[in-house]
């Protein structure tokens, strides 16, 4: 019986040359940059160009309307409350998820990401079903005691808090996992109480993550539209925010005011993202020192 040796399998594929890799890399870069440019940069530039087309004076004068001024002031109020609530709740929830084990922990963690997957309009509708004064779960009782949630600041704050809920948590949780709890346990063994441990050990370790989350929550809260529109009623001079004013002024054939408000909101959001980028670089330099 003859023994046959298997022939080596030869590949006919041509090796990729350095020139081919360079061409592929530049082609991918061109596609990605072009995609971002057409989807984000170009529309944002057009809004800014329309807002300042008549000069800076005309841009500033667009905010002299009392209704627009009230919408901006209301937006800052709602955003401020939403950021503070998400800051306190986000840090507390992060500590709960990382430092403690309890039944339903995974389910609770998954529920925290619901605001990222559910449409804000659905959130607004859910708040209406729960807090309306006719047949809402809590709205009837609150109405009887003179507390109004819908079509007022509390309802808009709740809607804004919901949409920005995970941002602080998802920044702080990974940092807490990386820090561990050895230093906290050592501090407790030396007699430090819970507040002292948090202030002197935990907070310095997560400060940059907290700042990132707060800035992102700020940018997200300022630009909220869908949920706030449902729960606010969009009443001019009373419950109309800046994003709602953009829509109404554009529909009322006031494009100068609409572009001015939109440009202001876009500039604030871009400043927030720039601050996050600078803080990340600063924190990395601080860690490497």
N, C-alpha and C positions, 0 to 999 in steps of 0.2 A: 504494500500500500504506500503510494507516494504521498509525502508530506509537502504541502504547499504553504509558503509563507505569505501572509497577507500583505498586499501592496499598501504602501502609505497613501493616505488620502491627501491629495494635493488640492489646494484652494486656488481657484482662478481669479479671486477677487484682487483687484489692484490695490496696493498699499496707498493710503492717503498721504499725499505730499504736504510739506509745510505750506506751500502756496495754496493748496486746496483747503487746508484748515483755515488759513487766513481769510480766504474768500467766503467760506461758510460763516465764520465768526462775524465778519463785517455785514454779511447779508442778514443774519439774525439780529444784529444790533440795529440795522436800518429798519427792519420790520417792527421791532419793539419800540424804538424811538418814534417812528411814524405813527404807530398805534396810539401811543400816549399823547403825542402832539395833536392828532386829529380828535381824540376823544376828550382830552382834558385841557391841554394848553391853549389850543386855538379857540374853543368856545369861551374860556375864561378871559382870554385876551380881547375877544370881541365885546364882552360885557364891559370890561374896563375901558376899552376904547370908546364905546358909546357913552359911558358915564362921564368921561372927561372930554367929550367931543366939543363942548361949548366952553371949556375952560374950568379952572378950579373954582372960580367964584360961582359959576352956575351950579357946579356940583354941590358946593356947600349950601347954596340957596335952596336946593331941593329939599333940605331937611327943616326949612323954616315953617312948613305946614304944621299946625298944631296936631293934626291926626298922625302925621309921620313921626313927630317928636314923641307923642304918647306911645306909639307902637314900638319905637326904639327903647324908650324907658321901661316899658312893660317887658320887653325881651330881656333887658339886663336884669330886671328883678327876678323873672322866672329862671333865667340861667344861673344867677347867683344862688338861689335856693336849691336848684337841682344839683349844682356842683357840690355844695356843702353837704347835702343829704347823701349823695353818692360817695363823697369822700369818707364820711363817718361810717356809712353802711358798708362800703367797699373794704375798708381796712378791717372792720370787725368781722365781716364774712370771710375774708382771706385768712384771718387768724383762726377762725372756726374750722375752715376746711383743712388747714395745714397742721394745726397743733392738736386737734381733737378728732377722735373717732366716734361715730354715732350711726345708728341705724338709718338707712336712706341717704347716706352721704353722697353716693354716686348720683342718685336721682336728683338730689338738691343741686349738685354741681351742674348737671345737665340742664336743669330748669333755669339756671342763671344765664345760659346762652340763648334762651328763647327770644329775647329782644333782638338778637342778631338775625334771626330767621323768620320772625313774624313781621308782617307788614305793619307799619305804624298806624295805618287806618284801622286795622283790626284791633289794635290796642285802644284806640279812641272809642271804637264801637263797644268794646268790652267795658270800658269805664262808664259809658252812657248806660249800659244795661245794669250796672251795679249801683250807680249813684244817681240815677234819675229820680225825680221827686214823686213820680206816680206809682211805679211798681218796682223800683230798684231794691236790691237786697238791703242796702243801708241808706239809700237816698230818702226814703219815706221817713225813717226815724230821724235822720239828720235835719230834714226839712221842718219837722215838727219842733225841733229845738233851735230853729233859726240859723242853721249851718248850711250854706250853699256850696256845693262842690263844683257842679257843672256850670259852664258859662261864667266862671270866675277864676281868680288866680290859683286857688288850691287845685282845681281840676287840671289846669294847664301845667302846674308844677308836677303833679303826679304823672301826667303823660310824658313830660320831658325826662323825669327821673327814670321812668321805665325804659325809654329808648337808649339812654346812656348808662344803664345799670351795669353791664359787664366790664366796662372799660377800665375802671380802677382795679376791679378784682383780678382781671386777667393780666394786669401788669404786676400786681403785688404777689400773687400766689407763686409764680416761678422763683421769685427772689427769696421768699420765705423758705421754700423747699431747698434752695441752694445754701442758705445761711445755716439751716439746721437749728437745733435747740440746745446745743451744749453750753453755750455762753449763758443762755437764759436759766438753765438748770443750775449752773454754777452761781449765778447771782442770787437765786432763791436759796441755795444752800448757805449763803453768807448772810441771809436775813433780809434780803430785799423783798418788798411787797410787789404785787402785780403791776401797779402803776409805775413804780420805780423801774421794774424790769422793762416795761414797754418803753418808757421815756428814754432810758439810758442805753438799752441794749437793742431792742427790736426796731424802734423808730429810726435811729441813725443808719441801720442796715438797709431799711426799705425806703429811705427818703426819696431817692431818685425815682424809684418805681412809682411812688405816690405822686410825685410831681408829674411824671409822664401821664399817668392816668387822669389826673386833674385837668391837664391841658387838653387831652383828647376828649374828655367829657365836656369841657367848655366849648370846644369847637363843634362837637356833635349837638349840644343843647342849643346853641345859637341858631343852627340851621334846621331845627326840627320843624316840620310842616304838617304832615298827615294827621298824626294823633292830636296835635294842638288844634287843628282846624275843626275836628269833630267835636271836641269837648269845649271849645271856646265860644262857638256861635259866630265868630268873626264879626263882632259888633265894633264899628269904627269908633275910636275914641274911648272904648271901654275894654274890649277883650280881643283886640286885633294886635298881633305881634308883627315883627318886621317881615318875616317870611310871608305872612298873609297879606301884608301891605304891598309886597312885590306883585303878587297875583292881582290884587284889586286895582292897583294903579295901572297895571298893564292892560287889564280889561276895560278900564275907563279911559283909554287912549291918553294916558299920561306917561309916555315911555321914558321921559327924562327922569322923573321921580323913581320909576320902577328900576331903571338901570343904575341909578345912584344908590338905592338901597341894596340892590343885589351886589354891586361892586363893593360896598362897605362890608357886607357880610362875607364876601369872598376874601377880601383883604384881611379881615380878622381871622378867618380860618387858615389862611396861608401863614400869617404871623404865628399862630398857634403851632402849626406844623414845623415852622422854622425854629421856634423855641425848643420844641421836642428834639429836633436834630442837633441843635447846639448843646443842649443839656446832655444828650447821650454821648457826644464827643467829650464833653467836659468830665462826665462821670467815668468814662473809660480812661482818660488821662489821670484822673485822681486814683483809680484802682491800680494803674501801672506804676505810680510813684512809690 
